Amino acid sequence: MGALAFSSLNTYARLAFLLVSLLGCALGSRATLVEESGSLREFVAGNEPGSAYDNWLSHVSERVARPGYNVYAPPLLDPQLDGFGQFSLLDSGPAGDSLLTAFHGLFGHLLLNQPLLADSLLAGMGLPAFELVRFQDSDSGHELLMLRERLDSTWVDPGLSPSPADDVVGGFALGWGLYVCDPQAARPEIALQVPHPCDDYITPAIGLEAFLELGAGMLMINGAGREVLFSGSTYSNSVSLSDPSRNGRHPFQMAHEAFVDHWQAQSVNELVLQVHSYDDLSHRNLKSCVVSGGPYTRLALPPLYDAGHNGLGALNRLAHPVLGADALGFPHAPLPLTSYVSHGALQALTVHGGLPDTSFSLVVSPSLLGYINNSQFEYTFGHHGLGYAECDTPERLLHIELDELPLPAHGLGESAFHLADSLQLATWHNFQPAWTVYRPLFVAIGEAFDAWTAAPVTPAPTAPTAFAVLSTGEDRVRVKWRPSECSELYTYEILLDSTGAIGPTAMVVDRATIDNLCWAPLSSTWITGLEYHVTYTMAIRAVDRLGRVSALSNTASAYTNELVPPLVDLQPGALAHFWTRNDTVQVTLRVRDQAHLVDLSSLQARLDHELDGDYDGPGEDWFSLGLNGFVADTSLQLPLVFAQGGPRMLLELRAHDDQSSLWGYSGSSRAEGAADDFWAIQDTTAPPPFPGDLTLATGGTLAELVLAWSPQPVDSTWAGYRIALSDSFFLDPAAAAIRLDAASDSLLGLPQTDSLVISALPWGPGPIWVLAWQEDHAGNRSGPAGPLLFQYPGSRYCEVTDLRASLQAGSIRLEWDSLCHQPDLQITGWRVHWLSSPWEAVSLENLWQETAEPFALVPLGLNSSGIFRVVALHSP
């Protein structure tokens, strides 16, 4: 069945659909409603004799259009067959539109628990491959409504072993997915979505378990991998047609729209949980979970986060530690809350982990916050854009990314963790260890949703404290404060008065002027448009949605006459619109105040590239422009030093002046379709695959380090391996290692081998971080393997994982377990490192202090908020 399988639908078919919608059962024309009973778990991913077929997941359409581009399950768990089943693309004209409309109506009937009307509608849609099932589920005890595709025995997957035990007979000709509604759901407003069942291979099982655990109203699982059908000649995720998050002409999208419409018509906010997973080796720097509101909601709100700490946020409800030691049935340390989850909010979020008088800072994830044009997000937040009142829109769709090999299992590997067996088909049982890891997140989401939808009256906002001026400029002031605790903030109000005290004529700056002042966790902002050479007295207060006003904070003063960053601006419209890989780009720079820009040689730039169309945030290397002088509005040719290009790049600049010891960052030049955006010609050459299974082989001594890995196939452009080593302690050891200078990390030209002995190591006893990747002649790098932590024989390294923070008399008090989970070490002291933000882990000074006791006080004057790490000092 080809891509135009439904182009023959004519006006008669569309009229029949309309008549069925109007008359329902009265027409007397309906498909046979299938009646089944059994276990939903076993039907989706197991053995269920009570259904027409079982292990639905094993029948999902598969294709590997570009080997090595997406990372799939270990072959022992689920080998991907190139050409098993297919995906049928809907006609782009009226016939396809009519079928989409019919699907929307069908899902609407299911959500209203009208299976007979839904069945009648299905009968008029001309889809003999689909059937509607009334399924009595033994897992939930509920009668479920299931829309599924019948099997086509044309396709056979022989599996890996010669035994028939892992054979799969029957695939999907349409590949449009599985849809389950629960009319008896405890939380009918929640839906689980699984758009990528193949390369996000743990997500069907996790989505299924979450659907049952939460008592959700709907489960949607796509029926094809995203490489099955795509446009163009070379596959990338951005051109997939079988991915419903990118192709909205899909029954999956109609299920989403029907679910949203069903609840919005009742003035009830739904909550859709779209579940994804990521390859561990490519994202080893991330936490085990990344939870965000997607590309349009960077303000974490209930039921994701509750700034008032009144139980309305899932992140607030997570306990520390999330898992105890050895909770997964094999030896592992406790899983700290701060290692478990990160998010996509504008700044780090404070939670208490269920421990009184204790605070944990959950960091912002540098990536995987959701594809910016995700079809489901586009529909839910269709009003996003200029004037989009983000604070007035609760979290209605969460983008959830899960590590396919979570932190406690890093020593096992994916095959062992997921209980892979080449002689058996994978079932839901294989993913129970992963569900044990991620269940706390979904339970917390459900509990927070219940608390939020109960619409409790929360306490009035507390007064912001520690209000202070960070810097000033000719017409602006940057201020900071310790946020108000408020679950339903409407706005902060910053009062400014030039009379020496806050009086009735004070100017009020609120959300009408600065959008983000509607967000309770916000702790700093710029106030612009002020008069020159004026002393302002300022204070801040909080106002909630009930009109309750907090007391004013302390006052602070500022005089508007100093230079402030950004020191360097991008001239609007100055970027070249087209360029190619390894080319140059023309850019015009403008200096705000050339008189103070004295350190001209320090002017640097960086290009952020996107590998898959998703904006991954700050994270690429800075490079020097090599300037010895500078003239305002200078035109420069910037080399594109990053060979891994993408469809879009972001240019940022920074410079140093004689007024401050901090870097000033330019405004970034990136806007969808705007003049300041510039686009790359997509390079179709696949980057080399990363070397797999990097390990420390036996034989390491004080003078040498022995590495081993699994060679991966490469083409004639392959140039060699590159190994990065570092003994530096940074927030992110992988980032630190990859940022070494060329003299330290250049080991190119090695033959394609599986091991390496590195001799004459330059460091004394202590930890060494190791990272490895492949590189081609064009400079393209594979994803990194590692990082590994190497310790010399006889040396020990101990990092604290249960760090706790609290406020005490103008300082941040840090405490930790004095045993450091290695009781045999003779601890002589501790070193505390702190950084002001995750982006500054490499480029800014890494402050530290040493202490003999398992606690430390960090002065607030040094760092009003921070990211901390503690390592042990010990005897040899």
Secondary structure, 3 states (H helix, E strand, C coil): CCCCCCCCCCHHHHHHHHHHHHHHHHHCCCCCCEEEEECHHHHHHCCCCCCCCCCHHHHCEECCCCCCCCCCCCCCCCCCCCCECCCCCCCCCHHHHHHHHHHHHHHHHHHCCCHHHHHHHHHCCCCCCEEEEEEEECCCCCEEEEEEECCEEEEEECCCCCCHHHCEEEECCCCCCEEEECCCCCEEEEEEEECCCCCCCCHHHHHHHHHHHHCEEEEEECCECCCCCECCCCCCHHHECCCCCCCCCCHHHHHHHHHHHHHHCCCCCCEEEEEEEECCHHHCCCCCEEEECCCCCCCCCCCCCCCCCCCCCHHHHCCCCCECCCCCCCCCCCECHHHHEEECCCCCEEECCCCCCCEEEECECCCCCCCCCCHHHHHHCCCCCCCCCHHHCCCCEEEEEEECCCHHHCCCCHHHHCCCCCCCCCCHHHHHHHHHHHHHHHHHHHHHHHHHHCCCCCCCCCCCEEEEEEEECCCCEEEEEECCCCCCEEEEEEEEECCCCCCCCCEEECCCCCHHHHCCCCCEEEECCCCCCCEEEEEEEEEECCCCECCCCCCEEEECCCCCCCCEEECCCCCCCEECCCCEEEEEEEECCHHHCCCHHHCEEEEEECCCCCCCCCCCCCEECCCCCCCCCEEEEEECCCCCCCCEEEEEEEECCCCCCCCEECCCECCCCCCCCCEECCCCCCCCCCCEEEEECCCCCCCEEEEEEECCCCCCCEEEEEEEEECCCCCCHHHHHHCCCHHHHCCCCCCCCCEEEEECCCCCCCEEEEEEEEEECCCCECCCEEEEEEECCCCCCCECCCCEEEEECCEEEEECCCCCCCCCCCEEEEEEEEECCHHHCCCCCCEEEEECCCEEEEECCCCCCCEEEEEEEECC
